[in-house]
Amino acid sequence: METYVVFPLLYSTGFLALFGLAEYLYHVRKIRAEITRKLVHIGTGILTLLFPIFLNDHWQVLFLSGGFLLLLLASLKYGWLPSINAVRRVSYGSLLYPVSVYGCYLAYVFMEKSPIAFYLPILTLALCDPLAALVGTRIPAGKYRVGEGHKTVSGSLAFFTATFLLASGVFFLPSALVLPIGEILQFSVSVALAATFAEAISGFGTDNFTIPASVLLTLNLLLP
């Protein structure tokens, strides 16, 4: 019973410390919100990777995700956490992130706790999405419009490549499904294509939901 309560509290402390670090970098070190937001994005994803190890009940994850969703909603209303919210574009990404985390954990539970069902969508969101944004900013080749924002072909190619490599790599995880190399490549290409398409058509930060959803849907369709 102690661990049932202690681990969520430790996670809450870790997430709050991450927010605190982002606020310090934004207010004291004068780092732009676009960067501190990405730091929180990546850091949250890394902390979340430990959920299947230390949390064994989806209610614990719901408590964490729901609590931080309420905190983020309050931050928008009262002007808290500018390190996350002070971006020039309209974005619902920070609100959708905890929703996606809980959804991925539910999928992990209902797909017989296969590690792929949790780790692949979370890692794609935490690592491939920021990488695509970085490449698209530094090498803004082939801009195209999505809603009120813009995407780049260079960013989409970076996202596809990173997701393909990541999807291929998850089969080296302990207890991952053992498949022939041809099926692994086919699976990895399918996941990368679905996630890249979802990222490309999603505006206003909705890719924080559509990316993991597209990965989970592809997994459900392709995995035996």
Secondary structure as the mmCIF struct_conf table of DSSP 4:
data_model
#
loop_
_struct_conf.conf_type_id
_struct_conf.id
_struct_conf.beg_label_comp_id
_struct_conf.beg_label_asym_id
_struct_conf.beg_label_seq_id
_struct_conf.end_label_comp_id
_struct_conf.end_label_asym_id
_struct_conf.end_label_seq_id
HELX_RH_AL_P HELX_RH_AL_P1 GLU A 2 HIS A 27
TURN_TY1_P TURN_TY1_P1 VAL A 28 VAL A 28
BEND BEND1 ARG A 29 ARG A 29
HELX_RH_AL_P HELX_RH_AL_P2 ALA A 33 THR A 48
TURN_TY1_P TURN_TY1_P2 LEU A 49 LEU A 50
HELX_RH_AL_P HELX_RH_AL_P3 PHE A 51 PHE A 54
HELX_RH_AL_P HELX_RH_AL_P4 HIS A 58 TYR A 78
TURN_TY1_P TURN_TY1_P3 GLY A 79 GLY A 79
HELX_RH_AL_P HELX_RH_AL_P5 PRO A 82 ASN A 85
BEND BEND2 ARG A 88 ARG A 89
HELX_RH_AL_P HELX_RH_AL_P6 GLY A 93 PHE A 110
TURN_TY1_P TURN_TY1_P4 MET A 111 LYS A 113
HELX_RH_AL_P HELX_RH_AL_P7 PRO A 115 LEU A 123
HELX_RH_PI_P HELX_RH_PI_P1 THR A 124 CYS A 128
HELX_RH_AL_P HELX_RH_AL_P8 ASP A 129 ARG A 138
BEND BEND3 ILE A 139 ILE A 139
BEND BEND4 GLY A 142 GLY A 142
STRN STRN1 LYS A 143 VAL A 146
TURN_TY1_P TURN_TY1_P5 GLY A 147 GLU A 148
STRN STRN2 GLY A 149 THR A 152
HELX_RH_AL_P HELX_RH_AL_P9 VAL A 153 GLY A 169
HELX_RH_3T_P HELX_RH_3T_P1 VAL A 170 PHE A 172
BEND BEND5 LEU A 173 LEU A 173
TURN_TY1_P TURN_TY1_P6 PRO A 174 SER A 175
HELX_RH_AL_P HELX_RH_AL_P10 ILE A 181 ILE A 201
TURN_TY1_P TURN_TY1_P7 PHE A 204 THR A 206
HELX_RH_AL_P HELX_RH_AL_P11 ASP A 207 LEU A 222
#
